[in-house]
Amino acid sequence: MVNNNWSLQPADVFERSPVVPVMVINKLEHAVPLAKALVAGGISVLEITLRTECALEAIKLIKQEVPEALVGAGTVLNEEQLQQAIDAGSEFIITPGASVDLLKAGTQSGVPMFPGVATISEIMTALELGYKHLKFFPAEASGGVKTLKAFAGPLPKDIRFCPTGGISPKNYRDYLELDFIDCIGGSWIAPSDAIEAGDWDRITGLCKEALANI
């Protein structure tokens, strides 16, 4: 779907980086150095989950200080959070699931939204409202690659997925080998212990390693 309300089109986000870090930022002072470490490793699409109190401020800061990054909000659960994330500067929105109201609000917002789906029925609901770029979540718990292959049969050929949840260095390439997968979401390239320790070089190295192995 080309949505004229959106400043970016979904493919612009999905095709920019094959690996998207799922970032949980507990301290605001970590936001900019973390973003810079990821970008230095070759990954410039950043999903900041709205699971922490400083997440919206982190989005604002990274948008200001790391202009080469494409910054979005994850774990958006309702219309209020959708608007808060956009007001903070989010350039895209990712949801873990999606009510019809949230799907409708997403089509009217100014930025692309990627709804979380885990079943054929959820995918059909998203398709009816014009969404063709979807987050498959929780990927491993929902059957992983086997489930996605099964989905591919009845679904339109232009639908695209970003699997997230349980993705690791052991399995991410299995997902990316599927021709309807443009990118995967993973937290292993921004591990919490490295963030807490300020070990930004380790994070940069994990990004480079992930990209080199694709």
Buried (B, 14 or more C-beta within 10 A) or exposed (E): BEBEEBEBBBBBBBBBBBBBBBBBBBEBEBBBBBBBBBBBBBBBBBBBBBEBEBBBBBBBBBBEEBEEBBBBBBBBBEBEBBEBBBEBBBBBBBBBEBBEEBBEBBBEBEBBBBBBBBEEEBBEBBBEBEBBBBBBBBBBEBBBBEBBEEBBEEBEEEBBBBBBBBBEEEBBEBBBEBEBBBBBBBBBBBBEEBBEEBBBEBBBBBBBEBBEEE
